[in-house]
Amino acid sequence: MSGDGTRHGWVVAAAAGAVVVGLSVLPVPADRRPPEPPAERASGRSGALWTAEPRARQVESLLRRRAEAIRTRDEAAFLSVVDPKAPAEFHERQLALFRSLEGVPLAEWSYATDFSDAARAPQTPVPADEVWAPRVTLNYALAEVDAVPTSRPMGYLFARRGDSWYLTADDALTAQGRRTWRGPWDFGATRVLTTGSGLVLSHDDNAGLADRVARVLDDSVRRVAEVWGPDWAQRAAVVLPSSGEELRALVGPEFAVDGIAAVAVADRVVPSLRRVEGQRVVLNARTAARLSDQALRVVLQHEITHVATRADTVDGAPMWMLEGFADYVGYRDSGIPPAQVAPDLARQVRAEGPPAGLPADRDFHLAGRRLDLAYQQSWSVVDHLARRLGERSVVRLYRGVAGSGSPSTVDAALREVAGVSRAELVTSWRADLHRAFG
């Protein structure tokens, strides 16, 4: 999903103007993406090109040594592959990157190359004997969090000086559409807190918030598992960016980052394999720092619900179920009265009567109170179903509804699990709202 707007209900009051907390970013499913490159390209050996070009062997060796230096914490080896004639600013950024990664627990860090897909290489500030820009991908995994590595694009430019190849730039190919992905470690020294259920990655300037998140992370994961069940990793990585630039790098340029309090993101989903790569809960530290401890728990439980359910959620699934279920888990056992969870909905019922139907997906692309209302309506639908059917049945219903983007499948799941049609659900929900808020 993509969108922005103000955050609904009680969390707004707690955060004094915080905005979208319950947002999840659903990546393009793998089975709807263009085909992956052949295996020999992904490994860095593209057939005849590999055997014919010594520079391919040298660049692959360079990247292998760079990755090994990061994994083994060998600063001298890491710097040895950086172009000695590159600008001082590039050297400084590379050294800062290396040192920032020092405390990050990595299960994998490696590079893949596609030598048959080279961009037009610009000349370097100090002219080189040769420049080359094959496609490079970083494969990395956070230890104890990522079950499988995730892949991120790196817009690397290589230069040959004499017989040796070096990495000379990572931002020279932007005009050609090849950007280098930036992780938290690209934005300053990375502070890592490890809990029983995951990691919290932050920087020194938001250490206080990171400590608060770490204290409630394990309990938040446990509470999500109580509802969803154990069929997921039951681990989460929470990232606290220090700036709008870092936030944009982690969640994508489509968001108005000032309007985000928290986002659950994933890099890639393969629904047929239930495989999810690069799941992260990203907090807007400036907004989240204003949350009370209770509100912070609600936010984390909401976003971790998206982490737990991601493998069972397909692109195009109805947002009322995705966000309503996450909100239901977030507010569950919080002790917050319904009128505080859904104040805009309560006002709507009293002034106009209950909604005529379930929230439409387009409602989640609105702003302000209209978006708040969509979230509150969705929460109330799922809360209604949970009280009527029980949580186990709601989980079954989520799997049936969120596992398909087809309206007919949604209707079939409602009949199978809830024993009602969509129209009957709306009727019973409206009656429940009359009793609660009328």
Disulfide bonds with the S-S distance in Angstrom:
none
